[in-house]
Amino acid sequence: MSTDQPARRGAFTILLVFACALGGGLWLAWSMYSKALDRAARTTVVWISIDGFRGDYSAAPDLPFFQRLRREAAWSAQLAPVFPSITFPSHCSLATGVSVERHGITANSFYDASTKTQYGYPNDASLLQAEPIWLTAQRQGVSTVVLDWPLSHSQKGAVRTTVFGEKFDGSLTDEARLNNLLEAWEGVLRKPGARPVHLVMGYVIATDKPGHDTGPQSEETRKMVQTTDALLGKFVERARAVWQAQRRTSRDRLVFVFSADHGMSPVTKVANFERILGVPRRDPSLKLTTTGNVGHVFLDPQAFPAGSPERAKRLQELIDKLKAADAGIVAVRREEAPKDWGYAHPTRCGDLIVVLPRGMTFTWEPADEPIVAIRPGSRDPRGMHGWDVRENPEMLGFLAIWDPANPAGRDLGLVQWNQLHPTVAGLLRVLPAQFATGTPLDVSRAK
């Protein structure tokens, strides 16, 4: 045995004691830091999406709640949606801060060529290929409740929000949706040892349907906007009461975010996709999908192998057919889609992307001609969305970021869809998701 072994043992013992003391100190320091965070001033964000709420709707004088937002909030009647300005793609871009080709939700109903699966208004959160703010926040320690936001349901990943829904229930009223959201928030607070919820996200849909059914300027749409105005006014008061129950310091803040996914534009014509392409109904060599004014053509890879002359010829035939309609229809191969669309998803966008001009939307209703005027008594929509906001400014939506205790009303002017993710992240004091784009809005003071 070496003569310096006792000395080594003594040194090891000293190091071990020091490490334990240091470890205990670190544990104590972390415990104190965690408690300090709990006591520190925190901002709670309640973010409500209002489907189809066109920016200029908010200017009506008979909307007391929206008039209050225009007086007291940082607001905009020019929230520019992503392309295409369709409900599911837009909601996912607002939440993730990335374009559609990045998050992969290309339409309300879309086809994935890699899985050969058609998805219609899906609930499965795993289909979203980018991180939404509800996971960004939860991953960084912010307790989050999210109900009914598209692609927030049925979460199964390693990180999940404190509360989420299993599926979307289209039979619920907006009042029921908001009540469910508040009850879920309260339910978290009732649990023993529960920490406050600092991100609450919900969704109301009633303003969208009359815009489609009767048009954006109809009396039916105006009345539903009034109903939503009253409903949100009541919701705010209830939400403030729930927040007061979890409030821990006098410096805590409650900030509401109200945003629209898109606007609404009148429709005067409808186009039948099969007839305008001149293809037989349910042609097995083609897969056709449409949402609003955007359509996709997927060529069967067995009938038209990638890179083959047959494939190139068939695509050109379809493009020529659409051009021959002489209706202002845009048809581009996926790989040639404009970069600023951010829409060339490799498996969920068709080999051919088709965009109808302003005032025209797709229908599967039978008609004598490929393109017909809106028919009295038909189920044809009178309003639609989906267009590039640069081509159709009626796609602009409404936005308000509001701290009722510190009113600082000002018009933010034009706001881009990708600014909301980093803005909400900043309010929550978390880092934005890795691939989120856009600069946060300055909503700190009035001008």
N, C-alpha and C positions, 0 to 999 in steps of 0.2 A: 504494500500500500504506500502511495506517495506521501511524503511528509507534509505537503502543502494542502492535503485534502480538507482538514478542519477549516483552514482559512477560506478555501473555496466554498465550503458549506456555509460558513458565516456570511460570505459575500452574497451567496444565493439567497440566504434567509433575509438579509437586508433588502435585496432587490425585490423579493417577494412581498415583504411588508410594504415597501414603497409603492409597488404596483397596486397592491390592494387598497392602499390609502388613496393613490391617484385614481384608481378605478372608482372607489367610493366617492371621491371628490367629483369625478366626472359625472357619475350618476346623480349626485346631489345637484351639481350645476345644471344638468339637463332637466331634472325634475323642477328646479326653480325656474328655468327658462320656460318650460311648458306651462307652468302655472302663471308666469308673467304674461305669456301669450294669451292665456285665457282671460287675464285681467285687462290686457291692453285694448285700446279702442279698436273695434272691428267694424267693417262694413258688411252689411247683409244686402245682397242683390236679389230682387224679385223680378224676373224677366218673363214677360208675357208676350207671346206672339199673337198677332191679330191677322188672321188669314184674309188676304184679298183687300186689305184696307188701303185704298189708294191715297196718296199723299194729300190731295186736295179735298178729300172728304172732311178732314179735320178743320177746315176753314168755316164750316157752316155755323152760323150764330146760335142755332138751337141745340148745341152740344156743350152743355156746361162743363163737363169733365174735360173734354178735349180743349175747350177754350182756356181752362185753368192750366192745362199742360203747356199751352202756347204762351201763357203769361209767366209761368214759374219754372219751366224745365228748359234744359238744353234740348231743342227739338229741331226737326227737319221734316218738311213735306217732300223732300227729295232724297229719300233713301234708295240708292240704285241697287237693284238685285243682280245676282249673278246671271249668266246665260246658261241655260234657258231659264226664264223667270217663271218657273213652275214650282208648285208647292214643295214637293220632296227635295228636289235639287237645291232650291233656295234655302229651305230650313237647314239643310246639312251644311251648306256653305256658310251661312250666318254662324252656325255653332262651331264649325271647325276652322274657319278662316282660310280655307283652301278652295280652289276651283273644282268644278264637277269632275273633270278628268282625274283629279287627285283623289277625291273621296268616293267616286264610283257610283253615286246614286243619280243616274242620268235622266230619270223621269219618274213620275208617279208609278207607272207600270213600265217595266223594262225587261229586256231579254239579255241573258249572259251566254255568249257563244261558247265560253270555256266549260260551263256546266250544262249547257243546253236546257236551261231553266228559265221559265217566264215568272217574273215576280210582279205582283199587283198590290200596291199600297202595303209593302211588307212591314212586319213588326220586328223582325230579327235584327237586333243591333249589330250583330257580327257582319252584316253586309256592308256596313259603313267602313271604308278603308282609310279613314283618317280620324285622329282623336278629337272628339267634340269637347266643348268647354266643360260639360258636366263631368267628364272623366279627367280632364286637365285639373280641375279644381279638387275633385275627390282624391286623385293621386297625390296631391300636395297637401292633404290633410284638411280640406274644407268639406264639411258635411253637406251633402247636396241631395235635394229632393227634385226629381224631374218626372212629370206625368204628361203624357200625350204628345210631347214633342216628337215629330217624325224621326224614326230610327233610334229612339231612346228606350224602346221596350225590350223585354226578354233578354236582359243583359246576362252574359255568361262568362265574361272575361275575368282575369285575375283581379282587375280593379272594377268595382261596381259602385254605383251611387248608393247612398243610404236608403233611398226609396226610389223605385221605378215601377212602371206598369208592366204587366205581362202582355197585353195586347190593346189595340185601340178599339174603343167601343163607340161606333158611329151613332148609336141611338141616344147618347147622352146629350142633354142641353148644355149650353155654355155655362149656365149657372151651376149645373151639377158638376161640370169639370172643375170650375174654380172652387167649389165647395170641397170636392175631393182633394184638391191640392192643399187647401188650408188644413183640412182634417189630417192629411198625411204629415204635414209639418208639425201640427200639434201632437200627433201620435209619437213622433220622435222625441219631442220635449218631455213627454210623460214618462219615458223609460228611465229607470234608475241610473243615475250617473251620466245621463245623456249630455253631450256637448251641443252647443247651439248650432243651428243650421244656418249657413251663410250664403248658400245659393239655392234659390227656389225657381223652377222653370215650369211654365205651363203654356197652354195653347187654347185659343178660342177660334171658332170656325164660322160662326153664323153669318158674318158679313160677306163671305165668299159666294155662297149659293145664290142669293138673289142677284148678285152681279153677273153670274153666269146665266141664270134663268131669264132675267128680265132686262139686263143691261146695267152699266154702272150709274146711269143717271135716272133710273126709274124710281117711282114712288116707293116700290117695295124695298129697294136698296136703301133709300133714304130712311125709311122707318126702321130697318134693321140696324143701321148705323146709330140711330137714336137709342134703340134698345141696348146696344152694346155700350154706348156712352154711359147710360144709367147703371148698367151691370158693373162696369169697371169702377165707377165711382164708389159703389157699395163694397166691392172687393177690396179696394185700397184701405178703407176704414177697418175692415176685418183683418187684413194683413198687418196693419199697423198694431192692432191689439195683440196679435200672436207674437209679433216681434218684441213688443214691450215685455211680454212674459219671459223672453229669453235674454233680454238686454242686461248687460253686466256693468257697464260704465256709462256715465253721462255723456261720454264722447263717442259712443257707438253711433253708427249711421245706418239709416235704411234708405236704399236707393232703388227706385223702380225703373225698369227699362221696358218700354212698350215699343214693339217693332212689327212691321208688316213684312211678309215674305215677297209680296209683289203687288202691283196695282191691278187695274182692270181696264179693258178697252172694248168698245163696241164691235160687234161682228155683223157683217152684212152678207157673207157668203160662206158656204161649206163645200168641202171637197172630199170625195170618196177616194181613198188611197188606192184601192185596187183598180178602180175605173180610170183614175188619172194616169196610172202606170200602164194600163192596158194589159193587165195580167189576169188569168183566170182566178176565180175565187178559191182561196186556200191552195195556191200553187205550191206543191211540196218542195220545189227548189228554192223557195223564198220564205223568209220569215219577216212579216211586216208588223211594226208596232207604232203606235201614235199616242201622244199626250198633247192636248191642245193643238198648237200650230206646228209642232215638231214631230217628224216621222223618221223611222229608221228602216232600212232594208238590209237584211242579213242574207247573204248568198250561202246556200248549202255547200259546205266544203267538199262533199263527195261529187256533187254535180259540177261544181266550179272550183277546182283545186287552186290553192294559193299560188299566185305567180303564173297561172296558165293563161294562154291566149283567150280561152273560152271565158274565163272570169273577166278579163279586161273588156272583152267584146260585150258581155252581158251588162256590165256596169255602164258602158257608154250608151248602149241601147236604152237603158232606163233614163239616163241623164237626157238623152235626145228627146225622149217621150215627154219628160217634164218641161223641157224648154219649148216643145211644140205647143204646149197648152197656152203659152203666151200670157201668163197670169202673174208674172213677177216672182215665180217660185225659185228659191235658191236650192240647188242640189250639188253637194260636194262629196267626193270620196273622203273617207275618214282621215286618211293620212294627209289630205290637202285642206282640211278644215282650218279656217283662220286661227292663228295662234292666240289672238286676243279673245276668242270664244272660250278657251280653256276647256274644250269639250271632246277631245279625241281619245276617249277612254278605249283601250285596246280590245276589250271583250264586251263591253256593255253599250258601246255605240255601234251602229250598223256599218256595214261596208259603204253604205251610202246614207248620208244625213240630209234630210229634206226639211226646209223651213218655209212655211207659207207666209205670204206678205201680210202686212197689217190689214185687219178687217176680214181675214179668212181663217177658218179653222177646219180641222179634219172631222169627219163624221163617218160612221159605219152604217148610217141609215141609207136605204135604197133610194136612188134618184134616177131620173131619165138621162141626166148628163153627168159627166165627171165633176163639174163645178156648177152649183146652183145657188140662187139667192135664197136667203132665209125664208122658209115657207110658213105661212100663217097656220097655226094649229099644230105644228110639228114640235118635236123635242129638240130641235136645233138650238144651240146656245145663242143667246143674245149678247153675251160678253165673254171675253177670253183673255188669257195672259200667256206668256211664253216668249214673247219677242225680246230681242236685244233692246235694252233700254235706250241705247244710242239711236236706234231706229224708231222707237216708239216711246216717247217720254211718259205716256200714260201707264207705263210699267212702274214708275216711281212710287214708292210706298212711304208710310209715315214712320217716324222715330221720335221717341221722347226718352230722355234720361233725367230723372227727377228725384231730388231729395226734398220731400215736403217741408222738412224743418229748416232748410236753407234755400229758399227759392232764388233762382238765378236765371231768369228767363232770357233766352236768346235763340235766334235762328242760326242753326249750324250751317245752313246752305246745303250744298251737295255733299252727301255722305256715301261712301262706297261700302258695299256689303262686307268686305273683308276687314273693316275697321271695328266691328262690334266684338269679335272674339278677343282681340288684345285690349279693348277698352274695359270689358267686363273682367278680364284677368287682372288688369291694373287696379280696378276697384277692390278686388278680392285679395290683392297683394300676392298673386301667384304668377309664375312665369307662363307665358303663352305656350301652346303646344309647339313642338319642334318645327313643324312645317307651316305653321300659320303665317299668313302674309298680312300686310296692311299695317298702318300706323294707328295707335290709339287716339281717340278723340280727346281734345282738351275740354272737359266739362266742368272745370273747377271754378269758373267765375263768369259773371255776366259781362257783356260788352256794351 
